[in-house]
């Protein structure tokens, strides 16, 4: 039986092509080293801690937006200021807002504005640095490195616990009073009522919800596009110091992705 964590990370990967931060509000940085447990990144250290420096390339402007819902059963209903809505009963007549209603299954709604991508500029130089760490027995073959990161100015992430969950949102006084769509959910709104929800981040600022990572791993990983460059280092008896310059298996250093 899949977990909420599996639902969210799998949905985000399918919809965006990126691995997803779990929990969604967890902050990440370029160059972080960690392990993937399923599709969840567990941070361990940083490539800079191991003495590797890198340059960062960044999108020129934060004008992009991203939004989607995991199922057509998920409905977004608008309540205009001065109206009464049976779909958003928690809001008084004078307030504007919206309701997000989930279908019979657990689901995900994602809405972000001011989306900016950043990445490690020179992956070939990073590969050379990791080879050097490997030669000195300082690299674990299960590690991955974050090489691309998506940051948002504001984002709303809603993950339902099960079927027929619902969230009612109130728009700020200066928010648009017209019909609300998925893109508007990342605006200035607050939760006034919810039930059946697991995660509800509404209008949070400065999230790093999506990333891509690379690893050194032999063969194919879970049907994804991971081609490895080495096996695990040979195990040595206690007290035996390994020699520098272990033989490198064949392969290349390519982006990590999972189905």
N, C-alpha and C positions, 0 to 999 in steps of 0.2 A: 504494500500500500504506500503510495507516494505521500510525502509530507508537504506542508505549506512551503517549506524551503525549496523542495524539489519543484513544486508548481511554479514558484516565482522565478527561480533561476532558469528553468527550462523555457518558460514563456518568454522571458526577456531575450534569451539567446535566439529563439525562433523568430521573434518579432524584429530584433535589431541587429543580430549577428555579433553581439557583444556578450561577454560574460557579465553577470550582474553581482553587485555588492550585496551581501547578506550579513546582517540586516540592512535594509536599503539606506539607512542613515549613517552607516559606518563610513568614516573618512579614509580614503586611500590616497597614495602619492605615487608618482612615477618612480620606478627603481625599487619598489618594495619587493622583497623576496618572501615567498610563502609556499604553501602546499595547497593543491586542489583536492578537497574532499568531496567527491562527486563533482559538482560545478561550483562549489563554495570555496572561496579563497580564504585561507587561514594564514595571516601574516606571521612571519618569523623574524625577519631582519630587513636590512636594506643593502642594495648593492654598494652604496656609498660607505657603509660600515666596513665592507670588505676592501675598501680602498679604490673602488672603481668610480670615476667621475664621468659625467655625460652632459651633453648639451640638450636643451629642450626646445622643440619646435611647437608653435601654438597657432591655432586659427586666428586670423586677423580680427574677427569681430564676433560678438555673441548675438547673432541675429536669428539663429536657427531655433526651431521648436520641434518637439517630438511628442506624439500622443498616440495611444492605442488602447483598446480594450481586448481582453483575451477571448471574448465570446460575443456573438451577436445578441445573446440573451441579456447582456448588461445594458441597462437603459439609463440615460441621463435626462431628467425632467427639470424644466426651468420654472421657477416662480418669479414673476415680475413684481416689482414694488407696487403696492396698492391693490394687489389681487389676492384671492384665496385659492389655495391649491390643495387638493386631496392627496397629491403625491408628496408634498412637502408640508405636512400639517404642523410641524414644530415651529415654523416661522410665523410671526405675526403678520398681519396684512400689510403693514408699512414696510416690511423688509423684503429684499430680493435675495434669491439664492437658487439652490438646485438640490436635487436628490439623485443619488446614484444607487440603482437597484440591481442586485445580482440575480442571476438565474438559479436554476436548481443545483448547480455545481459551484464549487469554489472558483474564484476568478481573480483577475488582476486588471487594474486600471492604472495607466501611467500617463502623466501629463507634465511636460517640462518646457520652459521657455529660457531664452538666453543660453542655448546649448553651445558649449565650446569644447573642442577636442585639442588635446596636447599629446605629444609623443616624444620618445627618445629619438633624437635626430639620426644617429648613426648606429644602426643595428649591427653592421659588420664589425665596427670597433667594439661593441658590446660582446659580440661573439668571441673576438680575440681575447678580451678580458676574462670571459668565463672559461675559455680554454686554459688560460694561464692559471686560474684558480683550480681547475680540474687537475692540471699537472702537479700542483702542490697539494693535492688531496684536501682542498678546502671547499669543494663543491659537492652538494648532495644531489644525486640524479633525480630526486623527486621534487626538487625546487622549481618554481616558476618565477619569472620576473615580470612585473607590470611594465609594459612598454608603450601603452596607449591608454589615455584616461579621458572620460567624458565628464565635464563639470557643468552644472546648471545654475543659473541665477536663482530660479525658483522652481520647485517641483512638487507635484502631488503624486503619492504612491498609495494606492488602496488595494489591499489583499484581503479577500473575505475568508472567513474560517470554514464556511460550508455553504450550503444552498440558501437562497433567499435572504441573504444579508442586505443591509441598507445603510446608507450614510446620508444625512441631511446637512447641507452646508449653507451658511449665511454669508452673503457678499458684503464687503465693506461699504461704507456710505458713499465713497467716491468711485466704486466699481461700476462697470457698465451695467445698465438695467435691462438690456436686451436679452434675447435668448442665449442660454449658456451651452457651449459645446465642450468637447473634451479638452480643447486647447485652453479654454477659460478656467478650467479647474486648477491650473497652476497659478492663478491670480490670487489676490488677497481675499481669502475665504477662511472661515473657521467652522469647525464641526459643532453643530448644535444637538445632534442626536445620531446614534448609531447602534446597530445590533448585529451580531453575527460576524463581526470583523476581527481579523487577526492583526493587521497592520494598517495604520492610517496616518500618513505624513501628508499634511495639507499646507501647500505654499511654503515649504521649508526652503531656506536659502543655502546656497553653496554646497549642494550635495555632489558626491562623486559616484553616481549610481551604476556606471557602466565602465568596463575596461577590457583591454586585450592583453594577453600575456604570452611569453615565449618560454619554452623549456628545452632541456636537453634530454631526450628520451629515445630509446631504440624502438623502431617499428611504429606501427599505427596504434593510436590510442582511442579506443571506443568508437572506431569508425570515423574519427575526426581527421583533421588535416595536420596531424602531428607526425613529423618524420624525425627520428631521433639521431643523436650523434654519439651516444655511448651507452654501454651497460653500466651497472653499479660498479664502484671501485672494488677491487679484490679485498677480501677480508684478511687481516693480518693477525697473527697471534699477539697476545698482550706483551708489551715491551719491545716488539719488533717495529722499527721505524721504516716506513715504506720509502722506496727510492723515488726521487723526482723523475718525471719524464716517463710515466707509464704509457704504454702503447694506446693510441687513440683509435677507437672503432671508426668505421666509415660512416658517413652520413652528413647531414646538413642541419642547419639551425633555422627552424621555420616556426611561424606563428602557431600558437596553441588554440585549438577550437574543439568543441565537443558537440555531439548531437543532443 
